[in-house]
């Protein structure tokens, strides 16, 4: 099953969610780990939550309630979210489970990547990084491609 994800957008308040549809689906929350620096820099987002809901708009609005475990994090850091509408409950549950499994398997890899970003890059690293930068805003980010790859595996 291929999911049609929205673009990542800043999650600042519940007012920013007015265009999110009142339909069942999956959503992902991510925190900006490094701000863009330089003319061709990319934003680094770390996904910290993937969940499903019968009503995506209502579930996302609840993130800003005082009782929400994510309220403080959303208020104190630069968080982004995206969603995909998935009407079929079975497909929604299977997709969410696969994405959560992928997220858990990537925790070690992400921490290693973050540690490497703090060391001085070698000439090889700089060349590799330069070759992976995006030249236009229309291309997908690394996080978007990773989510698309995982959801592509669900279709098999």
N, C-alpha and C positions, 0 to 999 in steps of 0.2 A: 504494500500500500504506500502510495506517495502522498505526503501531506503538503498542503498548500499553506505555507507559513506566511504570516505578516512580516513586515520588516521590523527590525529592532527599533523600539522607540523609548524615549526617556520616561521613567516612571517616577514622577514628582509628586503627584497628588491624584486623588480620585477623579478630579475634573479632567485630567488628561485621558481618561478612559471612556469619554462620552461616545466615541466612535466604535468602540468594541461591541460586536453584535451580541444580542441576547440568545445565543445558541450554544449547544454542547460542543466541547472541544478540549484541547490541551494547551497549556501555557508553560513558558519557561521564563525564569527570572535570572538575571545576570548582573554582576557588579563590575564596574569599570576598574580594572586593576592598574592600568597605566594610561595616562592621558596622551593624546597625540603630540608628538614633538617633531618638528621639521615639516617640510612640504609634502613628503610622501609617507608620513607615518600612519600607522593603523592603530585603531583603538583596540585594546586587549580586554575582552570581557570574559569573566569566569562565571559559568552557570552554577547557581547554588540551589535552585529548586525547579523541579519539573512536576506538574500535577495536572489533573483532569478535572472537569466540572460539567455538570448538566447545563449550567448557564455561565459562560466564561466572563461576561461583563459583571455579573453579581459576585462571582468568586474573586475577581481581581479587585473589585471595590472593597471587599472585606479585608484585603491586605492592609488597608489604612485605618481600620477600626482600632481603638485602644487595646482591645484584647488580642490583636494579631501578633504572633511571634515575629513577624517580619517588619512591623511598623517602624521600629527604631532604626533598623538597618536601611530601610527605604528613605527615611528622613535624613540620616547622617552620611550617606554615601551616594555616589552616582549609580543608580540602578536602572536597568533597562529590561524590557520585556517584549515578548513576541508570543503569538498564539496561532493555532490552526483549528479551524472548525472541523469537527469529526462527529457526524450525526450518529453513526452506528456505535452503540455502547461496547460491543465486543472489540471492534477495531480500536476504539478509543482506549480501552483498558490494555489491550495488547501493545499498542504503540507507546503508551505511558510506561508500562513495565519495561519495555525494551530500552526506552530512553533513560529511565532511572538506572537500569543495569549498566548501560554505557557510561552514565555519569559517575557511578560508583567505581567502575573499572578505570576511569581516567583520573581519579584523584591523585594517585602516585605520579602519573606522567605529568600532570599539571604542576604539582609541587616541584618536580625536577626541572621543568621548563622555567618556572618562576625563579628558582635558584640560579639557573644558568644565565638568566637575564641580568642578574646583579654582578656577574663577573665581567671582566674586560673582554670584549669580543676580539677574536683573532681576525686576520685578513680573510680567512676562509669563511668565518661566520658572517662577516660584513658582506661578502660577495653573495653568500647564500640568502641572507636576509634581503639584500637589494633585489635579487631575482624573484623573490616572493611578494614584493610590494605591489599593490594595485595601482594602476595608472588612472583609473576612472572610478567615479562614485557608484556607477551602475553595477559593478562586480560584487559578488558575494564575499563576505568576510570569512575568515577561517572557521569561526564558530558556526556560521550559517552553513558552510559546506560540510562540517562535521555532523550537524543535525540532519542535513539532507542525506548524508551517507548512511547514517544509522536508520533513518526511516526507509531508505532504499532497501536495506537488508530485510525489513519487515515484509516486503513484497515477495520475497523468495519463498 
